[in-house]
């Protein structure tokens, strides 16, 4: 088909129309080989005929060709877009060629009609269905002008046959896909026997071309208008103005078509019609098919000239983009050595991209944080901030502190504030730092996994097996790096727990703690002294002991004092001085312990009677001193100790002082450890996980993946990639050919810019006896 076109065009005279429009036709053929996505953005200049069903579009196209070749009928006939390229040549013969049947010439136009019908039924079905897929037909004839026309399906409202219920909206959408582009000239066909204000073609044209700068109005069927009416106002643009104006034509009726009335006879009738009706006198420039052909050719030439610079830029830009994508895909078949080099290059680029993303040297995103910036955010805004928000005494209650203090005293009790409670509590709080530190390491691990997934995604997409194995190798390597990081973090926490360094310069101890406690308004009764020493804090309990003794001696109720007074008086009656002295000692000791001796027993002892039941009397009169004391103890009934013992609920001032001091010590030392952890944990993660990965990832990937007998398997491409490479190669060839074709335009375009005279190029339509080729003037 292309060879035929080239041969036909070679014999043409070098006129402007014959030079420029054929080149556009060649571009149409070249770009037709591309699919919709590849051809997007490269819209070539063309003329699209639109109109309602049975508006006369097909008759207009046949009149321009001068032959019957389109399916006709009262119902919808055009059911697929028909791209019609008219090529004028000097040879006497005429023929047609279809793009879907390359190398085959159709000399019989009836065969062309049947081929169009067959291809339509093949794609859209045989029962009035509609399809968007094009049919491309090229007609070579000495009686045509060089032009490209697109015959689109007519607008219909009521679905018939296999047409869907939304057939009207579908056809309108199909038409808009063509006429919305600035490169398209709209041929809006409207019948004269209908109201022009309700024309479907003009309505759609206004949507695609709001200012009317590229719309030509064609008014058909002028010969069947009601008697007494004419289309003069329509043709003059008085009803609906268009910048490119209107052209009126006379169509063949269906009866004339059925009786095979020729185009030549129809043109003769049209000439006679316009010349005999006075209403159309003076409108020769806008009446008849020859004037329509001239007007279309002139407008298309000017349109091509206007569109040419932008068209070149778009094709060049698309050529560069496709060439770049083709280079990225590379060659399909390579030797083993070539595959090895390709794999090494991929691994090297991958590791380089990984390090660049971690260091922030890759493409910097302005939408969100990525790569190393996210790692820094986790360290400073999540890990450090979370530790700073923790209250070191949150899980330490006053009862915990009191219990630990009392437990550390053992059976003797503590004379000074011991160090053990402080160490126990501060170790427990330091241990709480382990979980967030390990969680921080896990967060960094997850970020590194995300970074690894974002490296070379486009290149690895071609090799799914390699991508999967690289993902597994990187994940395992990162997991191996996470373990020593977690181990080091655990050791850091354990080191802080194993040695409580109270000699740290920032640790607040000794008299400073007491001063802070006083500053916080804690009651400090008595001259409790706090002495600092190397290993901790010792608190003197001398005043506490003295106060305790005084309180125990004074714990006597009024009743107890009275009883003991009587007991003392009765016990001295008739007793020797030694007995009285011993009795008074026992009575005083019992009172100190809170026990009261039996007064009756004391009386008996003084009188020497009732020996069997009087322990005191017996002690004083018959038994030695120690046995009397043991007998006295046997009278005391002790309570069973409870299974769980808690400190007394009533806290003394001394208890409050000790609790406050322990809390201040825990807070002071916890802050020291927290700052150390905030610094040491990120360093451990960076050393054992992040930097280790950057240093060793390349070596690990080569060791794991560079296996000669697995190169072919890992570099095996998917079927989609193979198909895509083939399409890119075809697209590149098409665009290169289009680019070479465009290189032929500049000189010819310069001729067009100098002006175009219609007198030097006739319509190409058959010359009829008595029918002149009228000009626009």
ABEGO torsion letter per residue (X at the ends): XAAAAAAAAAABBBBAAAAAAAAAAAAAAAAAABBAAAABGBBBBBBBBBEBBGAGAAAAAAAAAGBBABBBEABBABABBBBBBBBBBABABBBBBBAABBGBBBABAAAAAAAAAAAAAAAAEABGBBBABBBBBBBBBAABBBBBBBBBBBBBABBBEABBAAAAAAAAAAAAAAAABAABBBBBBBBAABBAAABAAAAAAAAABAAGAABBBBBBGAAABBBGBBAAAAAAGAABBBAAEBBBBBBBBAAAAAAGBBAAAAAAAAAAAAAABAAABGAAAABEAAAAAAAAAAAAAAAAAAAAAAAAAAAAAAAAAAAAAAAAAEBABBBAAAAAAAAAAAAAAAAAAAAAAAAGABBBBAABBBEAAAAAAAAAAAAAAAAAABBAAAABBAAAAAAAAAAAAEAAEBABBBAAAAAAAAAAAAAAAAAAAAAAAAAAAAAAAAAAAABGAAAAAABAAAAAAAAAAAAAAAAAAAAAAAAAAAAAAAAAAABBBAABAABBBEAAAAAAAAAAGBBBBEBBBBBBBAAEBBBBAAAAAAAAAAAAAABBBAAAAAAAAAAAAAAABGBBAAAAAAAAAAAAAAAAAGBBBBAAAAAAAAAGBGAAABAAAAAAAABBAAAAAAAAAAABBBBBBBABBBBBABBBAAAAAAAAAAAAAAAAAAAAAAAAAAAAAAAAAAAAAAAAAAAAAAAAAAAAABBAAAAAAAABBBAAAAAAAAAAAAAAAAAAAAAAAAAAAAAAAAAAAAEBBAAABBAGBBBBBGBBBBBAX
